[in-house]
Amino acid sequence: MILLSSNAEHIFWLGRYLARTQFLCAHFPFLEDEAAVAYAHAFCLPAFDASSLNELVLDPAQPYSFHQQFKIAKDNIQELRGILSAKAYAELNRLIKTADQNAGYICDVVPDCQDILEGESPGIFLFFSLGQCLEQLDQQMRLGESTAVTISKVDYVIETLVQMGWNDLEEYWDQLRKNTDLNNFYQFSDYIHHMFENNV
C-alpha cells in the first residue's frame, strides 16, 4: 500500500498517543509522592504529589489526562477510515465505543487497539511502529531509563525508511544513537515531521 504523507502522519501519531496512554496506564495510580513528583517534573505536569497527579490524569479537562490522550488517538483512527481494513476499523470503533461509555476501560482497550494495528499492512505497521518507538524513547529519556531495547527496534524502522528515500534520516538517527539525549531526540523528531510534509 502506498500511503499519502497525511495518512502516514496520522498513523505515526496514533502510535505515539496509544503508547503514551499505555505508559500512563502502567504508572497509574501513583502511590508514592516522590515517584509522582519525578514523573510530573519529567513531563512538565502541574502536580506536587501522588494525589494531585492522580487527580490531573483523571480530569477530562487536562491535556495529559486519560480522556484527552485517548481522544487524540481516537481522532487519528477516524482520519484513517479509508486506509485501515474494514475489519480493523470496525473493531477499533467497537473498542472506542467501549472506552467512551466508561473511561475506566481505556487502559483495557489500548493494548487491543495496538494488537489490531500491528496486524495491518506493512506500510501501516511501519509508521505505527515508528510512532510507538519514538514515544517510548521520549519517555525513557525523560525518566532516565534504559533506551537500549527501543533503539534496537528503531534501527529496523530507520533502515526501511531509508530504503524508501528518507536518506538524511540515517544521519539524524546516528547522532541520536551516539548521544541519546533530548536535544538530539528533538532534532530527529523535527526531521521526521519535515519528511511527513515532503514525502511518503
C-alpha positions as CSV (number, residue, x, y, z in Angstrom):
1,M,0.0,0.0,0.0
2,I,1.3,3.5,-0.9
3,L,0.4,5.9,1.8
4,L,-0.1,9.6,1.4
5,S,2.1,11.7,3.8
6,S,-1.0,12.8,5.7
7,N,-2.1,9.3,6.3
8,A,1.4,8.2,7.4
9,E,1.5,11.1,9.8
10,H,-1.9,10.1,11.3
11,I,-0.7,6.5,11.8
12,F,2.5,7.8,13.3
13,W,0.6,10.0,15.9
14,L,-1.8,7.2,16.5
15,G,1.2,5.1,17.5
16,R,2.6,7.8,19.7
17,Y,-0.7,8.5,21.6
18,L,-1.6,4.9,22.1
19,A,2.0,4.3,23.5
20,R,1.6,7.4,25.7
21,T,-1.7,6.3,27.1
22,Q,-0.4,2.8,27.7
23,F,2.6,4.2,29.5
24,L,0.4,6.3,31.8
25,C,-1.8,3.3,32.5
26,A,1.3,1.4,33.6
27,H,2.1,4.0,36.2
28,F,-1.4,4.8,37.4
29,P,-2.4,5.1,40.2
30,F,0.5,7.0,41.6
31,L,1.1,5.9,45.2
32,E,4.4,7.4,46.2
33,D,4.8,11.2,46.3
34,E,8.5,11.1,45.4
35,A,7.9,9.0,42.3
36,A,4.9,11.1,41.3
37,V,6.8,14.3,41.6
38,A,9.6,12.9,39.5
39,Y,7.1,11.8,36.8
40,A,5.4,15.2,36.9
41,H,8.7,17.1,36.5
42,A,9.8,14.8,33.7
43,F,6.6,15.6,31.7
44,C,6.2,19.2,32.9
45,L,2.9,18.4,34.7
46,P,1.4,20.8,37.4
47,A,1.4,18.2,40.2
48,F,3.2,18.2,43.5
49,D,2.4,14.8,45.0
50,A,0.7,11.5,44.1
51,S,-2.8,12.7,44.9
52,S,-2.6,15.8,42.7
53,L,-1.1,13.8,39.8
54,N,-3.8,11.2,40.1
55,E,-6.4,14.0,40.0
56,L,-4.8,15.6,37.0
57,V,-4.8,12.4,34.8
58,L,-8.4,11.7,35.7
59,D,-9.6,15.2,34.9
60,P,-11.0,15.2,31.4
61,A,-10.2,18.9,31.0
62,Q,-6.5,18.4,31.5
63,P,-4.4,17.9,28.3
64,Y,-2.4,15.0,29.9
65,S,-5.5,13.1,31.1
66,F,-6.5,9.7,30.0
67,H,-9.5,11.2,28.3
68,Q,-7.6,13.7,26.2
69,Q,-4.8,11.3,25.3
70,F,-7.2,8.7,24.1
71,K,-9.3,11.3,22.3
72,I,-6.4,12.3,20.1
73,A,-5.8,8.6,19.3
74,K,-9.5,8.2,18.5
75,D,-9.4,11.2,16.2
76,N,-6.5,9.8,14.3
77,I,-8.3,6.5,13.9
78,Q,-11.3,8.3,12.4
79,E,-8.9,10.0,9.9
80,L,-7.7,6.6,8.7
81,R,-11.1,5.2,7.8
82,G,-10.2,4.8,4.2
83,I,-6.8,3.3,4.9
84,L,-7.4,0.7,7.6
85,S,-9.1,-2.6,6.6
86,A,-12.8,-2.7,7.1
87,K,-12.5,-5.3,9.8
88,A,-9.8,-3.4,11.7
89,Y,-11.7,-0.1,11.5
90,A,-14.9,-1.8,12.8
91,E,-13.1,-3.5,15.7
92,L,-11.3,-0.3,16.6
93,N,-14.6,1.6,16.7
94,R,-16.1,-1.1,18.9
95,L,-13.2,-0.6,21.4
96,I,-13.5,3.2,21.2
97,K,-17.2,3.0,22.0
98,T,-16.5,0.8,25.0
99,A,-14.0,3.4,26.3
100,D,-16.3,6.3,25.6
101,Q,-19.1,4.7,27.6
102,N,-16.7,4.1,30.6
103,A,-13.4,5.9,30.7
104,G,-12.2,3.2,33.2
105,Y,-11.9,0.9,30.2
106,I,-9.3,3.0,28.4
107,C,-6.4,1.1,29.9
108,D,-8.1,-2.2,28.9
109,V,-8.8,-1.3,25.3
110,V,-5.4,0.4,24.4
111,P,-3.5,-2.9,24.1
112,D,-6.3,-4.4,22.0
113,C,-6.1,-1.3,19.7
114,Q,-2.3,-1.8,19.4
115,D,-2.7,-5.5,18.5
116,I,-5.2,-4.7,15.7
117,L,-3.0,-2.0,14.2
118,E,0.1,-4.3,14.3
119,G,-1.8,-6.8,12.2
120,E,-2.5,-4.3,9.4
121,S,-0.4,-3.8,6.2
122,P,3.4,-3.4,6.3
123,G,3.1,0.3,5.5
124,I,0.7,0.9,8.4
125,F,2.8,-1.2,10.7
126,L,5.9,0.7,9.8
127,F,4.7,4.2,10.7
128,F,2.7,2.9,13.7
129,S,6.0,1.3,15.0
130,L,7.9,4.5,14.3
131,G,5.4,6.4,16.4
132,Q,5.4,3.8,19.2
133,C,9.2,3.7,19.4
134,L,9.7,7.4,19.4
135,E,7.2,7.8,22.2
136,Q,8.9,5.1,24.2
137,L,12.3,6.8,23.6
138,D,10.9,10.1,24.8
139,Q,9.5,8.5,28.0
140,Q,12.7,6.6,28.7
141,M,15.0,9.6,28.3
142,R,12.8,11.9,30.4
143,L,12.8,9.3,33.3
144,G,16.4,8.3,32.9
145,E,15.5,4.7,31.9
146,S,17.5,2.4,29.6
147,T,16.9,3.0,25.9
148,A,18.8,0.1,24.5
149,V,15.9,-2.2,23.6
150,T,13.9,0.6,22.0
151,I,16.9,1.9,20.0
152,S,17.4,-1.6,18.5
153,K,13.8,-1.6,17.4
154,V,14.1,1.8,15.7
155,D,17.2,0.6,13.8
156,Y,15.0,-1.7,11.6
157,V,12.4,1.0,11.1
158,I,15.1,3.6,10.0
159,E,16.6,1.1,7.6
160,T,13.3,0.6,5.9
161,L,12.6,4.3,5.7
162,V,16.0,5.0,4.2
163,Q,15.2,2.4,1.5
164,M,12.0,4.4,0.8
165,G,14.0,7.5,0.2
166,W,14.3,9.1,3.6
167,N,18.1,9.3,3.1
168,D,19.0,12.0,5.5
169,L,17.1,10.3,8.3
170,E,20.1,8.0,8.9
171,E,22.3,10.9,9.7
172,Y,19.9,12.3,12.4
173,W,19.4,8.8,13.8
174,D,23.2,8.2,14.1
175,Q,23.5,11.4,16.0
176,L,20.8,10.3,18.4
177,R,22.2,6.8,18.8
178,K,25.7,8.3,19.7
179,N,24.3,10.9,22.1
180,T,20.9,9.7,23.4
181,D,19.7,13.0,24.8
182,L,16.6,15.1,24.4
183,N,18.3,17.7,22.3
184,N,19.2,15.1,19.6
185,F,15.8,13.5,20.0
186,Y,14.1,16.7,19.2
187,Q,16.3,17.2,16.1
188,F,15.4,13.7,15.0
189,S,11.7,14.3,15.6
190,D,11.8,17.6,13.7
191,Y,13.3,15.9,10.7
192,I,10.6,13.2,10.7
193,H,7.9,15.9,10.7
194,H,9.7,17.6,7.9
195,M,9.7,14.4,5.9
196,F,5.9,13.9,6.5
197,E,5.4,17.3,4.9
198,N,7.5,16.5,1.8
199,N,7.5,12.7,1.3
200,V,5.8,9.3,1.6
